[in-house]
Amino acid sequence: MKLKYFAWVKEILGKDEENIDIPMSVKTLGDLINWLISEDEDFAEVFRNRELVKAAIDLELQDYSYNIENAKEIAFFPPVTGG
């Protein structure tokens, strides 16, 4: 599965994307986040306040209960504002 990172998420992690193999026990976006946090302290910093990180699964914004079993790409980014 491809993970992509944008804005300050990318800055904290020091990369803009990566391909990962996730454990079979990871079923939802929330499960993925918990697993990432357990694997790397930089993810703990990124997700310290989860409301500040949005996720798009295969280009569609989703909440943390979304099932990711068939996802090809997940992007993490801060909320976007504009004027």
mmCIF file as gemmi writes it, N, C-alpha and C atoms, coordinates in Angstrom:
data_model
loop_
_atom_site.group_PDB
_atom_site.id
_atom_site.type_symbol
_atom_site.label_atom_id
_atom_site.label_alt_id
_atom_site.label_comp_id
_atom_site.label_asym_id
_atom_site.label_entity_id
_atom_site.label_seq_id
_atom_site.pdbx_PDB_ins_code
_atom_site.Cartn_x
_atom_site.Cartn_y
_atom_site.Cartn_z
_atom_site.occupancy
_atom_site.B_iso_or_equiv
_atom_site.pdbx_formal_charge
_atom_site.auth_seq_id
_atom_site.auth_asym_id
_atom_site.pdbx_PDB_model_num
ATOM 1 N N . MET Axp A 1 ? 0.844 -1.162 0 1 0 ? 1 A 1
ATOM 2 C CA . MET Axp A 1 ? 0 0 0 1 0 ? 1 A 1
ATOM 3 C C . MET Axp A 1 ? 0.897 1.236 0 1 0 ? 1 A 1
ATOM 4 N N . LYS Axp A 2 ? 0.484 2.223 -0.772 1 0 ? 2 A 1
ATOM 5 C CA . LYS Axp A 2 ? 1.247 3.474 -0.835 1 0 ? 2 A 1
ATOM 6 C C . LYS Axp A 2 ? 0.66 4.471 0.153 1 0 ? 2 A 1
ATOM 7 N N . LEU Axp A 3 ? 1.544 5.078 0.952 1 0 ? 3 A 1
ATOM 8 C CA . LEU Axp A 3 ? 1.164 6.162 1.838 1 0 ? 3 A 1
ATOM 9 C C . LEU Axp A 3 ? 1.81 7.434 1.322 1 0 ? 3 A 1
ATOM 10 N N . LYS Axp A 4 ? 1.033 8.529 1.282 1 0 ? 4 A 1
ATOM 11 C CA . LYS Axp A 4 ? 1.542 9.82 0.836 1 0 ? 4 A 1
ATOM 12 C C . LYS Axp A 4 ? 1.331 10.833 1.955 1 0 ? 4 A 1
ATOM 13 N N . TYR Axp A 5 ? 2.278 11.775 2.075 1 0 ? 5 A 1
ATOM 14 C CA . TYR Axp A 5 ? 2.25 12.752 3.151 1 0 ? 5 A 1
ATOM 15 C C . TYR Axp A 5 ? 2.401 14.152 2.566 1 0 ? 5 A 1
ATOM 16 N N . PHE Axp A 6 ? 1.641 15.101 3.131 1 0 ? 6 A 1
ATOM 17 C CA . PHE Axp A 6 ? 1.658 16.467 2.618 1 0 ? 6 A 1
ATOM 18 C C . PHE Axp A 6 ? 1.838 17.471 3.754 1 0 ? 6 A 1
ATOM 19 N N . ALA Axp A 7 ? 2.363 18.652 3.39 1 0 ? 7 A 1
ATOM 20 C CA . ALA Axp A 7 ? 2.52 19.804 4.29 1 0 ? 7 A 1
ATOM 21 C C . ALA Axp A 7 ? 3.355 19.427 5.51 1 0 ? 7 A 1
ATOM 22 N N . TRP Axp A 8 ? 2.921 19.837 6.716 1 0 ? 8 A 1
ATOM 23 C CA . TRP Axp A 8 ? 3.735 19.593 7.902 1 0 ? 8 A 1
ATOM 24 C C . TRP Axp A 8 ? 3.831 18.115 8.252 1 0 ? 8 A 1
ATOM 25 N N . VAL Axp A 9 ? 2.896 17.293 7.79 1 0 ? 9 A 1
ATOM 26 C CA . VAL Axp A 9 ? 3.002 15.837 8.001 1 0 ? 9 A 1
ATOM 27 C C . VAL Axp A 9 ? 4.264 15.333 7.3 1 0 ? 9 A 1
ATOM 28 N N . LYS Axp A 10 ? 4.464 15.767 6.073 1 0 ? 10 A 1
ATOM 29 C CA . LYS Axp A 10 ? 5.656 15.404 5.293 1 0 ? 10 A 1
ATOM 30 C C . LYS Axp A 10 ? 6.92 15.906 5.982 1 0 ? 10 A 1
ATOM 31 N N . GLU Axp A 11 ? 6.873 17.115 6.501 1 0 ? 11 A 1
ATOM 32 C CA . GLU Axp A 11 ? 8.051 17.689 7.167 1 0 ? 11 A 1
ATOM 33 C C . GLU Axp A 11 ? 8.442 16.893 8.408 1 0 ? 11 A 1
ATOM 34 N N . ILE Axp A 12 ? 7.475 16.515 9.226 1 0 ? 12 A 1
ATOM 35 C CA . ILE Axp A 12 ? 7.767 15.746 10.439 1 0 ? 12 A 1
ATOM 36 C C . ILE Axp A 12 ? 8.333 14.376 10.086 1 0 ? 12 A 1
ATOM 37 N N . LEU Axp A 13 ? 7.758 13.724 9.087 1 0 ? 13 A 1
ATOM 38 C CA . LEU Axp A 13 ? 8.191 12.37 8.724 1 0 ? 13 A 1
ATOM 39 C C . LEU Axp A 13 ? 9.456 12.36 7.872 1 0 ? 13 A 1
ATOM 40 N N . GLY Axp A 14 ? 9.763 13.475 7.228 1 0 ? 14 A 1
ATOM 41 C CA . GLY Axp A 14 ? 10.953 13.547 6.401 1 0 ? 14 A 1
ATOM 42 C C . GLY Axp A 14 ? 10.853 12.791 5.088 1 0 ? 14 A 1
ATOM 43 N N . LYS Axp A 15 ? 9.624 12.56 4.64 1 0 ? 15 A 1
ATOM 44 C CA . LYS Axp A 15 ? 9.41 11.876 3.354 1 0 ? 15 A 1
ATOM 45 C C . LYS Axp A 15 ? 8.036 12.243 2.841 1 0 ? 15 A 1
ATOM 46 N N . ASP Axp A 16 ? 7.867 12.15 1.528 1 0 ? 16 A 1
ATOM 47 C CA . ASP Axp A 16 ? 6.567 12.497 0.968 1 0 ? 16 A 1
ATOM 48 C C . ASP Axp A 16 ? 5.71 11.286 0.623 1 0 ? 16 A 1
ATOM 49 N N . GLU Axp A 17 ? 6.326 10.116 0.552 1 0 ? 17 A 1
ATOM 50 C CA . GLU Axp A 17 ? 5.561 8.894 0.312 1 0 ? 17 A 1
ATOM 51 C C . GLU Axp A 17 ? 6.407 7.678 0.625 1 0 ? 17 A 1
ATOM 52 N N . GLU Axp A 18 ? 5.716 6.544 0.772 1 0 ? 18 A 1
ATOM 53 C CA . GLU Axp A 18 ? 6.392 5.264 0.969 1 0 ? 18 A 1
ATOM 54 C C . GLU Axp A 18 ? 5.416 4.147 0.664 1 0 ? 18 A 1
ATOM 55 N N . ASN Axp A 19 ? 5.956 2.997 0.349 1 0 ? 19 A 1
ATOM 56 C CA . ASN Axp A 19 ? 5.162 1.786 0.17 1 0 ? 19 A 1
ATOM 57 C C . ASN Axp A 19 ? 5.379 0.907 1.39 1 0 ? 19 A 1
ATOM 58 N N . ILE Axp A 20 ? 4.279 0.428 1.976 1 0 ? 20 A 1
ATOM 59 C CA . ILE Axp A 20 ? 4.392 -0.396 3.173 1 0 ? 20 A 1
ATOM 60 C C . ILE Axp A 20 ? 3.564 -1.666 3.031 1 0 ? 20 A 1
ATOM 61 N N . ASP Axp A 21 ? 3.954 -2.663 3.779 1 0 ? 21 A 1
ATOM 62 C CA . ASP Axp A 21 ? 3.163 -3.88 3.942 1 0 ? 21 A 1
ATOM 63 C C . ASP Axp A 21 ? 2.582 -3.821 5.342 1 0 ? 21 A 1
ATOM 64 N N . ILE Axp A 22 ? 1.269 -3.847 5.434 1 0 ? 22 A 1
ATOM 65 C CA . ILE Axp A 22 ? 0.641 -3.741 6.74 1 0 ? 22 A 1
ATOM 66 C C . ILE Axp A 22 ? 0.244 -5.13 7.248 1 0 ? 22 A 1
ATOM 67 N N . PRO Axp A 23 ? 0.199 -5.306 8.56 1 0 ? 23 A 1
ATOM 68 C CA . PRO Axp A 23 ? -0.216 -6.594 9.122 1 0 ? 23 A 1
ATOM 69 C C . PRO Axp A 23 ? -1.674 -6.909 8.784 1 0 ? 23 A 1
ATOM 70 N N . MET Axp A 24 ? -2.003 -8.168 8.764 1 0 ? 24 A 1
ATOM 71 C CA . MET Axp A 24 ? -3.373 -8.604 8.473 1 0 ? 24 A 1
ATOM 72 C C . MET Axp A 24 ? -4.375 -8.066 9.495 1 0 ? 24 A 1
ATOM 73 N N . SER Axp A 25 ? -3.916 -7.772 10.701 1 0 ? 25 A 1
ATOM 74 C CA . SER Axp A 25 ? -4.807 -7.288 11.759 1 0 ? 25 A 1
ATOM 75 C C . SER Axp A 25 ? -5.267 -5.85 11.531 1 0 ? 25 A 1
ATOM 76 N N . VAL Axp A 26 ? -4.626 -5.131 10.635 1 0 ? 26 A 1
ATOM 77 C CA . VAL Axp A 26 ? -4.98 -3.741 10.348 1 0 ? 26 A 1
ATOM 78 C C . VAL Axp A 26 ? -6.124 -3.729 9.335 1 0 ? 26 A 1
ATOM 79 N N . LYS Axp A 27 ? -7.296 -3.322 9.807 1 0 ? 27 A 1
ATOM 80 C CA . LYS Axp A 27 ? -8.492 -3.349 8.955 1 0 ? 27 A 1
ATOM 81 C C . LYS Axp A 27 ? -9.028 -1.959 8.618 1 0 ? 27 A 1
ATOM 82 N N . THR Axp A 28 ? -8.899 -1.015 9.554 1 0 ? 28 A 1
ATOM 83 C CA . THR Axp A 28 ? -9.469 0.321 9.358 1 0 ? 28 A 1
ATOM 84 C C . THR Axp A 28 ? -8.359 1.364 9.321 1 0 ? 28 A 1
ATOM 85 N N . LEU Axp A 29 ? -8.729 2.549 8.929 1 0 ? 29 A 1
ATOM 86 C CA . LEU Axp A 29 ? -7.774 3.651 8.929 1 0 ? 29 A 1
ATOM 87 C C . LEU Axp A 29 ? -7.265 3.905 10.347 1 0 ? 29 A 1
ATOM 88 N N . GLY Axp A 30 ? -8.142 3.826 11.338 1 0 ? 30 A 1
ATOM 89 C CA . GLY Axp A 30 ? -7.729 3.984 12.728 1 0 ? 30 A 1
ATOM 90 C C . GLY Axp A 30 ? -6.731 2.916 13.154 1 0 ? 30 A 1
ATOM 91 N N . ASP Axp A 31 ? -6.959 1.67 12.725 1 0 ? 31 A 1
ATOM 92 C CA . ASP Axp A 31 ? -6.009 0.584 13.006 1 0 ? 31 A 1
ATOM 93 C C . ASP Axp A 31 ? -4.649 0.905 12.399 1 0 ? 31 A 1
ATOM 94 N N . LEU Axp A 32 ? -4.663 1.41 11.172 1 0 ? 32 A 1
ATOM 95 C CA . LEU Axp A 32 ? -3.41 1.753 10.494 1 0 ? 32 A 1
ATOM 96 C C . LEU Axp A 32 ? -2.657 2.823 11.269 1 0 ? 32 A 1
ATOM 97 N N . ILE Axp A 33 ? -3.361 3.847 11.697 1 0 ? 33 A 1
ATOM 98 C CA . ILE Axp A 33 ? -2.716 4.926 12.446 1 0 ? 33 A 1
ATOM 99 C C . ILE Axp A 33 ? -2.115 4.392 13.739 1 0 ? 33 A 1
ATOM 100 N N . ASN Axp A 34 ? -2.867 3.569 14.463 1 0 ? 34 A 1
ATOM 101 C CA . ASN Axp A 34 ? -2.341 2.99 15.702 1 0 ? 34 A 1
ATOM 102 C C . ASN Axp A 34 ? -1.103 2.146 15.432 1 0 ? 34 A 1
ATOM 103 N N . TRP Axp A 35 ? -1.112 1.383 14.356 1 0 ? 35 A 1
ATOM 104 C CA . TRP Axp A 35 ? 0.048 0.554 14.005 1 0 ? 35 A 1
ATOM 105 C C . TRP Axp A 35 ? 1.247 1.427 13.633 1 0 ? 35 A 1
ATOM 106 N N . LEU Axp A 36 ? 1.012 2.476 12.833 1 0 ? 36 A 1
ATOM 107 C CA . LEU Axp A 36 ? 2.103 3.377 12.458 1 0 ? 36 A 1
ATOM 108 C C . LEU Axp A 36 ? 2.726 4.018 13.697 1 0 ? 36 A 1
ATOM 109 N N . ILE Axp A 37 ? 1.887 4.446 14.631 1 0 ? 37 A 1
ATOM 110 C CA . ILE Axp A 37 ? 2.382 5.051 15.876 1 0 ? 37 A 1
ATOM 111 C C . ILE Axp A 37 ? 3.253 4.057 16.638 1 0 ? 37 A 1
ATOM 112 N N . SER Axp A 38 ? 2.843 2.796 16.665 1 0 ? 38 A 1
ATOM 113 C CA . SER Axp A 38 ? 3.612 1.786 17.398 1 0 ? 38 A 1
ATOM 114 C C . SER Axp A 38 ? 4.94 1.464 16.722 1 0 ? 38 A 1
ATOM 115 N N . GLU Axp A 39 ? 5.04 1.752 15.438 1 0 ? 39 A 1
ATOM 116 C CA . GLU Axp A 39 ? 6.244 1.433 14.67 1 0 ? 39 A 1
ATOM 117 C C . GLU Axp A 39 ? 7.261 2.569 14.621 1 0 ? 39 A 1
ATOM 118 N N . ASP Axp A 40 ? 6.813 3.82 14.784 1 0 ? 40 A 1
ATOM 119 C CA . ASP Axp A 40 ? 7.699 4.965 14.562 1 0 ? 40 A 1
ATOM 120 C C . ASP Axp A 40 ? 7.228 6.157 15.387 1 0 ? 40 A 1
ATOM 121 N N . GLU Axp A 41 ? 8.096 6.681 16.241 1 0 ? 41 A 1
ATOM 122 C CA . GLU Axp A 41 ? 7.719 7.798 17.114 1 0 ? 41 A 1
ATOM 123 C C . GLU Axp A 41 ? 7.372 9.07 16.339 1 0 ? 41 A 1
ATOM 124 N N . ASP Axp A 42 ? 7.86 9.219 15.118 1 0 ? 42 A 1
ATOM 125 C CA . ASP Axp A 42 ? 7.479 10.381 14.306 1 0 ? 42 A 1
ATOM 126 C C . ASP Axp A 42 ? 5.983 10.369 14.007 1 0 ? 42 A 1
ATOM 127 N N . PHE Axp A 43 ? 5.415 9.179 13.818 1 0 ? 43 A 1
ATOM 128 C CA . PHE Axp A 43 ? 3.97 9.089 13.595 1 0 ? 43 A 1
ATOM 129 C C . PHE Axp A 43 ? 3.207 9.473 14.855 1 0 ? 43 A 1
ATOM 130 N N . ALA Axp A 44 ? 3.762 9.165 16.027 1 0 ? 44 A 1
ATOM 131 C CA . ALA Axp A 44 ? 3.119 9.585 17.28 1 0 ? 44 A 1
ATOM 132 C C . ALA Axp A 44 ? 3.024 11.099 17.331 1 0 ? 44 A 1
ATOM 133 N N . GLU Axp A 45 ? 4.048 11.783 16.856 1 0 ? 45 A 1
ATOM 134 C CA . GLU Axp A 45 ? 4.011 13.248 16.812 1 0 ? 45 A 1
ATOM 135 C C . GLU Axp A 45 ? 2.969 13.735 15.806 1 0 ? 45 A 1
ATOM 136 N N . VAL Axp A 46 ? 2.942 13.128 14.625 1 0 ? 46 A 1
ATOM 137 C CA . VAL Axp A 46 ? 1.978 13.53 13.591 1 0 ? 46 A 1
ATOM 138 C C . VAL Axp A 46 ? 0.544 13.37 14.096 1 0 ? 46 A 1
ATOM 139 N N . PHE Axp A 47 ? 0.255 12.247 14.754 1 0 ? 47 A 1
ATOM 140 C CA . PHE Axp A 47 ? -1.116 11.938 15.154 1 0 ? 47 A 1
ATOM 141 C C . PHE Axp A 47 ? -1.417 12.272 16.618 1 0 ? 47 A 1
ATOM 142 N N . ARG Axp A 48 ? -0.578 13.092 17.236 1 0 ? 48 A 1
ATOM 143 C CA . ARG Axp A 48 ? -0.809 13.491 18.628 1 0 ? 48 A 1
ATOM 144 C C . ARG Axp A 48 ? -2.2 14.106 18.78 1 0 ? 48 A 1
ATOM 145 N N . ASN Axp A 49 ? -2.607 14.907 17.82 1 0 ? 49 A 1
ATOM 146 C CA . ASN Axp A 49 ? -3.939 15.503 17.798 1 0 ? 49 A 1
ATOM 147 C C . ASN Axp A 49 ? -4.578 15.075 16.471 1 0 ? 49 A 1
ATOM 148 N N . ARG Axp A 50 ? -5.296 13.986 16.498 1 0 ? 50 A 1
ATOM 149 C CA . ARG Axp A 50 ? -5.806 13.379 15.256 1 0 ? 50 A 1
ATOM 150 C C . ARG Axp A 50 ? -6.75 14.275 14.469 1 0 ? 50 A 1
ATOM 151 N N . GLU Axp A 51 ? -7.416 15.22 15.145 1 0 ? 51 A 1
ATOM 152 C CA . GLU Axp A 51 ? -8.32 16.113 14.415 1 0 ? 51 A 1
ATOM 153 C C . GLU Axp A 51 ? -7.569 17.001 13.436 1 0 ? 51 A 1
ATOM 154 N N . LEU Axp A 52 ? -6.252 17.119 13.624 1 0 ? 52 A 1
ATOM 155 C CA . LEU Axp A 52 ? -5.454 17.977 12.747 1 0 ? 52 A 1
ATOM 156 C C . LEU Axp A 52 ? -4.936 17.248 11.511 1 0 ? 52 A 1
ATOM 157 N N . VAL Axp A 53 ? -5.264 15.958 11.376 1 0 ? 53 A 1
ATOM 158 C CA . VAL Axp A 53 ? -4.792 15.188 10.225 1 0 ? 53 A 1
ATOM 159 C C . VAL Axp A 53 ? -6 14.568 9.525 1 0 ? 53 A 1
ATOM 160 N N . LYS Axp A 54 ? -6.135 14.879 8.26 1 0 ? 54 A 1
ATOM 161 C CA . LYS Axp A 54 ? -7.185 14.292 7.426 1 0 ? 54 A 1
ATOM 162 C C . LYS Axp A 54 ? -6.58 13.167 6.598 1 0 ? 54 A 1
ATOM 163 N N . ALA Axp A 55 ? -7.442 12.298 6.08 1 0 ? 55 A 1
ATOM 164 C CA . ALA Axp A 55 ? -6.961 11.187 5.262 1 0 ? 55 A 1
ATOM 165 C C . ALA Axp A 55 ? -7.857 11.01 4.038 1 0 ? 55 A 1
ATOM 166 N N . ALA Axp A 56 ? -7.214 10.776 2.907 1 0 ? 56 A 1
ATOM 167 C CA . ALA Axp A 56 ? -7.924 10.44 1.678 1 0 ? 56 A 1
ATOM 168 C C . ALA Axp A 56 ? -7.486 9.039 1.275 1 0 ? 56 A 1
ATOM 169 N N . ILE Axp A 57 ? -8.46 8.194 1.054 1 0 ? 57 A 1
ATOM 170 C CA . ILE Axp A 57 ? -8.188 6.823 0.629 1 0 ? 57 A 1
ATOM 171 C C . ILE Axp A 57 ? -8.604 6.718 -0.826 1 0 ? 57 A 1
ATOM 172 N N . ASP Axp A 58 ? -7.631 6.392 -1.663 1 0 ? 58 A 1
ATOM 173 C CA . ASP Axp A 58 ? -7.852 6.339 -3.108 1 0 ? 58 A 1
ATOM 174 C C . ASP Axp A 58 ? -8.582 7.6 -3.589 1 0 ? 58 A 1
ATOM 175 N N . LEU Axp A 59 ? -8.064 8.751 -3.134 1 0 ? 59 A 1
ATOM 176 C CA . LEU Axp A 59 ? -8.483 10.094 -3.529 1 0 ? 59 A 1
ATOM 177 C C . LEU Axp A 59 ? -9.821 10.552 -2.957 1 0 ? 59 A 1
ATOM 178 N N . GLU Axp A 60 ? -10.388 9.816 -1.97 1 0 ? 60 A 1
ATOM 179 C CA . GLU Axp A 60 ? -11.645 10.228 -1.357 1 0 ? 60 A 1
ATOM 180 C C . GLU Axp A 60 ? -11.45 10.405 0.14 1 0 ? 60 A 1
ATOM 181 N N . LEU Axp A 61 ? -11.862 11.556 0.666 1 0 ? 61 A 1
ATOM 182 C CA . LEU Axp A 61 ? -11.751 11.847 2.086 1 0 ? 61 A 1
ATOM 183 C C . LEU Axp A 61 ? -12.566 10.834 2.883 1 0 ? 61 A 1
ATOM 184 N N . GLN Axp A 62 ? -11.945 10.257 3.923 1 0 ? 62 A 1
ATOM 185 C CA . GLN Axp A 62 ? -12.608 9.232 4.732 1 0 ? 62 A 1
ATOM 186 C C . GLN Axp A 62 ? -12.348 9.478 6.211 1 0 ? 62 A 1
ATOM 187 N N . ASP Axp A 63 ? -13.202 8.893 7.068 1 0 ? 63 A 1
ATOM 188 C CA . ASP Axp A 63 ? -12.96 8.999 8.504 1 0 ? 63 A 1
ATOM 189 C C . ASP Axp A 63 ? -12.156 7.783 8.972 1 0 ? 63 A 1
ATOM 190 N N . TYR Axp A 64 ? -11.774 7.818 10.25 1 0 ? 64 A 1
ATOM 191 C CA . TYR Axp A 64 ? -10.849 6.803 10.769 1 0 ? 64 A 1
ATOM 192 C C . TYR Axp A 64 ? -11.48 5.425 10.944 1 0 ? 64 A 1
ATOM 193 N N . SER Axp A 65 ? -12.793 5.299 10.793 1 0 ? 65 A 1
ATOM 194 C CA . SER Axp A 65 ? -13.432 3.982 10.88 1 0 ? 65 A 1
ATOM 195 C C . SER Axp A 65 ? -13.499 3.276 9.524 1 0 ? 65 A 1
ATOM 196 N N . TYR Axp A 66 ? -13.062 3.949 8.463 1 0 ? 66 A 1
ATOM 197 C CA . TYR Axp A 66 ? -13.157 3.408 7.107 1 0 ? 66 A 1
ATOM 198 C C . TYR Axp A 66 ? -12.299 2.158 6.939 1 0 ? 66 A 1
ATOM 199 N N . ASN Axp A 67 ? -12.855 1.14 6.297 1 0 ? 67 A 1
ATOM 200 C CA . ASN Axp A 67 ? -12.139 -0.113 6.037 1 0 ? 67 A 1
ATOM 201 C C . ASN Axp A 67 ? -11.14 0.088 4.898 1 0 ? 67 A 1
ATOM 202 N N . ILE Axp A 68 ? -9.875 -0.235 5.158 1 0 ? 68 A 1
ATOM 203 C CA . ILE Axp A 68 ? -8.811 0.02 4.171 1 0 ? 68 A 1
ATOM 204 C C . ILE Axp A 68 ? -8.293 -1.253 3.489 1 0 ? 68 A 1
ATOM 205 N N . GLU Axp A 69 ? -8.974 -2.361 3.682 1 0 ? 69 A 1
ATOM 206 C CA . GLU Axp A 69 ? -8.46 -3.637 3.169 1 0 ? 69 A 1
ATOM 207 C C . GLU Axp A 69 ? -8.174 -3.625 1.665 1 0 ? 69 A 1
ATOM 208 N N . ASN Axp A 70 ? -8.927 -2.887 0.885 1 0 ? 70 A 1
ATOM 209 C CA . ASN Axp A 70 ? -8.719 -2.857 -0.568 1 0 ? 70 A 1
ATOM 210 C C . ASN Axp A 70 ? -8.092 -1.556 -1.061 1 0 ? 70 A 1
ATOM 211 N N . ALA Axp A 71 ? -7.627 -0.734 -0.14 1 0 ? 71 A 1
ATOM 212 C CA . ALA Axp A 71 ? -7.055 0.559 -0.516 1 0 ? 71 A 1
ATOM 213 C C . ALA Axp A 71 ? -5.722 0.372 -1.241 1 0 ? 71 A 1
ATOM 214 N N . LYS Axp A 72 ? -5.499 1.218 -2.218 1 0 ? 72 A 1
ATOM 215 C CA . LYS Axp A 72 ? -4.226 1.225 -2.943 1 0 ? 72 A 1
ATOM 216 C C . LYS Axp A 72 ? -3.341 2.367 -2.461 1 0 ? 72 A 1
ATOM 217 N N . GLU Axp A 73 ? -3.969 3.494 -2.078 1 0 ? 73 A 1
ATOM 218 C CA . GLU Axp A 73 ? -3.216 4.68 -1.675 1 0 ? 73 A 1
ATOM 219 C C . GLU Axp A 73 ? -3.956 5.419 -0.564 1 0 ? 73 A 1
ATOM 220 N N . ILE Axp A 74 ? -3.188 5.828 0.453 1 0 ? 74 A 1
ATOM 221 C CA . ILE Axp A 74 ? -3.735 6.637 1.529 1 0 ? 74 A 1
ATOM 222 C C . ILE Axp A 74 ? -2.867 7.875 1.662 1 0 ? 74 A 1
ATOM 223 N N . ALA Axp A 75 ? -3.51 9.032 1.664 1 0 ? 75 A 1
ATOM 224 C CA . ALA Axp A 75 ? -2.788 10.305 1.796 1 0 ? 75 A 1
ATOM 225 C C . ALA Axp A 75 ? -3.181 10.952 3.127 1 0 ? 75 A 1
ATOM 226 N N . PHE Axp A 76 ? -2.183 11.441 3.848 1 0 ? 76 A 1
ATOM 227 C CA . PHE Axp A 76 ? -2.398 12.147 5.107 1 0 ? 76 A 1
ATOM 228 C C . PHE Axp A 76 ? -1.996 13.602 4.933 1 0 ? 76 A 1
ATOM 229 N N . PHE Axp A 77 ? -2.853 14.524 5.425 1 0 ? 77 A 1
ATOM 230 C CA . PHE Axp A 77 ? -2.593 15.946 5.24 1 0 ? 77 A 1
ATOM 231 C C . PHE Axp A 77 ? -3.364 16.746 6.279 1 0 ? 77 A 1
ATOM 232 N N . PRO Axp A 78 ? -2.914 17.968 6.579 1 0 ? 78 A 1
ATOM 233 C CA . PRO Axp A 78 ? -3.688 18.825 7.489 1 0 ? 78 A 1
ATOM 234 C C . PRO Axp A 78 ? -4.927 19.36 6.776 1 0 ? 78 A 1
ATOM 235 N N . PRO Axp A 79 ? -5.914 19.817 7.569 1 0 ? 79 A 1
ATOM 236 C CA . PRO Axp A 79 ? -7.092 20.428 6.928 1 0 ? 79 A 1
ATOM 237 C C . PRO Axp A 79 ? -6.653 21.585 6.019 1 0 ? 79 A 1
ATOM 238 N N . VAL Axp A 80 ? -7.363 21.741 4.92 1 0 ? 80 A 1
ATOM 239 C CA . VAL Axp A 80 ? -7.03 22.781 3.947 1 0 ? 80 A 1
ATOM 240 C C . VAL Axp A 80 ? -8.008 23.928 4.113 1 0 ? 80 A 1
ATOM 241 N N . THR Axp A 81 ? -7.472 25.135 4.156 1 0 ? 81 A 1
ATOM 242 C CA . THR Axp A 81 ? -8.336 26.318 4.182 1 0 ? 81 A 1
ATOM 243 C C . THR Axp A 81 ? -7.984 27.183 2.989 1 0 ? 81 A 1
ATOM 244 N N . GLY Axp A 82 ? -8.872 28.006 2.635 1 0 ? 82 A 1
ATOM 245 C CA . GLY Axp A 82 ? -8.608 28.873 1.482 1 0 ? 82 A 1
ATOM 246 C C . GLY Axp A 82 ? -9.439 30.13 1.552 1 0 ? 82 A 1
ATOM 247 N N . GLY Axp A 83 ? -9.14 31 0.647 1 0 ? 83 A 1
ATOM 248 C CA . GLY Axp A 83 ? -9.898 32.244 0.658 1 0 ? 83 A 1
ATOM 249 C C . GLY Axp A 83 ? -10.183 32.698 -0.73 1 0 ? 83 A 1
